[in-house]
Amino acid sequence: MSPLADFTYRDIHGIAGIRSAFPSLVRPLGMEAERVDDLVLMASELMANALTHAATAEPRVRLVDGGGCVSVAVTDASVAAPEVQHRDGNRVGGNGLRIVEALADHWGVHQHDGLGKSVWFSLKTGSSPLG
């Protein structure tokens, strides 16, 4: 596994960094343009969740090439497990994990022994020998 990026963000405006940097980092891996857009959307949503809900000064996002798949993990200091929200037409927001659940090939949460958590997802890149 090869790290492609490891960034921390202090506020919601930093998400623009994900949107600008990640496409050029994953395109060489053979991902279709639509999947690149999916990856950027999901990474942005997870970072927005960390900044909004996790009370973490500087959550970290890490992008890793796993050889045939790419993974993104957003790490924050909160031990609270995130929950997929049910669709509610009266609520603004609350769709981030539903988006990840719908678009990711795999996703989950890794708890760090009371020191926070990482919410992660992975997507196939199309660059593996098996296709």
VENKATA-V297938 format. One record per residue. N is the residue number from 1. PHI is phi in whole degrees, 0 to 359 (NA if undefined). OMEGA is omega in radians with two decimals (999 if undefined). Layout:
n phi omega
N PHI OMEGA
N PHI OMEGA
This chain:
n phi omega
1 NA -3.06
2 238 3.09
3 295 3.09
4 260 -3.13
5 200 3.07
6 210 -3.06
7 236 2.94
8 243 -3.13
9 229 -3.11
10 265 -3.12
11 209 -3.03
12 299 3.14
13 291 3.12
14 293 3.14
15 300 3.06
16 302 3.09
17 296 3.07
18 296 -3.08
19 295 -3.12
20 270 -3.03
21 272 -2.97
22 296 -3.13
23 304 -3.11
24 290 3.12
25 280 -3.06
26 259 3.12
27 304 3.13
28 297 -3.12
29 276 3.09
30 90 3.12
31 282 3.04
32 293 -3.08
33 304 -3.13
34 296 3.13
35 289 3.04
36 298 3.10
37 299 3.11
38 300 -3.14
39 300 -3.13
40 297 3.11
41 299 -3.11
42 295 3.11
43 298 3.11
44 296 3.14
45 296 3.13
46 295 3.11
47 293 3.10
48 299 3.09
49 299 -3.13
50 298 -3.13
51 290 -3.06
52 274 -2.95
53 249 -2.96
54 264 3.13
55 51 3.14
56 246 -3.09
57 297 -3.08
58 217 3.07
59 296 -3.07
60 246 3.02
61 241 -3.13
62 233 3.13
63 246 -3.04
64 229 3.02
65 272 -3.12
66 260 -3.13
67 67 -3.09
68 100 3.03
69 211 3.07
70 237 -3.13
71 239 3.05
72 233 3.06
73 230 3.05
74 248 -3.06
75 249 3.09
76 223 -3.06
77 271 -3.12
78 278 3.06
79 267 3.14
80 294 3.12
81 287 3.10
82 289 3.12
83 235 3.04
84 290 -3.12
85 276 3.05
86 286 3.13
87 299 3.14
88 216 -3.11
89 294 -3.13
90 266 -3.08
91 253 3.01
92 269 -3.13
93 86 3.13
94 82 -3.08
95 255 -3.02
96 305 -3.12
97 289 3.05
98 295 3.08
99 296 3.13
100 298 3.13
101 301 -3.10
102 282 -2.98
103 258 -3.06
104 284 3.00
105 289 3.07
106 213 3.04
107 203 3.12
108 181 -3.13
109 231 3.07
110 244 3.10
111 276 -3.10
112 252 3.05
113 43 3.10
114 78 -3.10
115 247 3.13
116 112 -3.08
117 208 2.98
118 236 2.99
119 259 -3.00
120 228 2.98
121 211 3.06
122 224 3.09
123 226 3.02
124 290 -3.10
125 262 -3.07
126 87 -3.11
127 261 -3.14
128 283 3.13
129 299 -3.13
130 273 3.08
131 83 999
